[in-house]
Amino acid sequence: MRTTIDLPDSLVKTAMKLSHHRTKTSVIITALEEFIRRNRIQELKKFRGKVDLSLDLSVSRKRQ
């Protein structure tokens, strides 16, 4: 998808330097992937302590 956005040049250059990416596109893609990954982790953390891990899968699958 082609999109035109106005980003602060200093911010993009700093991100390129820190991430060792050579293109602006790769920096933006990496930033979006990281944003999504962190949000998914936060969503999973909501289930902490709410999932019963004492299930015996062989019984629930009727295996012996």
C-alpha positions in Angstrom: 0.0 0.0 0.0 1.4 3.3 -1.0 0.9 6.1 1.6 2.3 9.6 1.9 3.0 10.8 5.4 5.0 13.6 6.9 7.5 12.4 9.4 10.1 14.4 11.3 13.4 13.9 9.4 15.5 13.8 12.6 13.3 11.1 14.1 13.5 8.9 11.0 17.3 9.3 10.7 17.7 8.4 14.4 15.6 5.3 14.0 17.6 4.3 10.9 20.8 4.7 12.8 19.7 2.8 15.8 18.1 0.0 13.9 20.8 -0.3 11.2 18.2 -0.2 8.5 19.2 1.3 5.2 15.8 2.5 4.0 13.0 4.5 5.5 10.5 1.9 4.4 12.2 -0.8 6.4 12.4 1.4 9.5 8.6 2.1 9.2 7.8 -1.6 8.7 9.9 -2.7 11.6 8.3 0.0 13.8 4.8 -1.1 12.9 5.7 -4.8 13.4 7.1 -4.0 16.8 4.1 -1.9 17.7 1.7 -4.8 16.8 3.9 -7.3 18.7 3.9 -5.2 21.9 0.1 -4.7 21.8 -0.5 -8.4 21.3 1.7 -9.2 24.3 -0.2 -6.7 26.4 -3.5 -8.4 25.3 -2.1 -11.8 26.4 -1.0 -10.4 29.7 -4.6 -9.8 30.5 -5.1 -13.6 30.7 -2.4 -14.1 33.3 -3.7 -16.1 36.1 -7.0 -16.8 34.4 -6.0 -19.8 32.4 -6.1 -23.2 34.1 -2.9 -25.0 33.2 -3.6 -28.1 35.2 -5.5 -29.7 32.3 -4.6 -33.2 31.3 -4.7 -33.0 27.5 -4.7 -36.8 27.0 -7.9 -37.1 29.0 -9.6 -34.2 27.2 -8.6 -35.8 23.9 -9.8 -39.2 25.1 -6.3 -40.8 24.8 -4.8 -43.2 27.2 
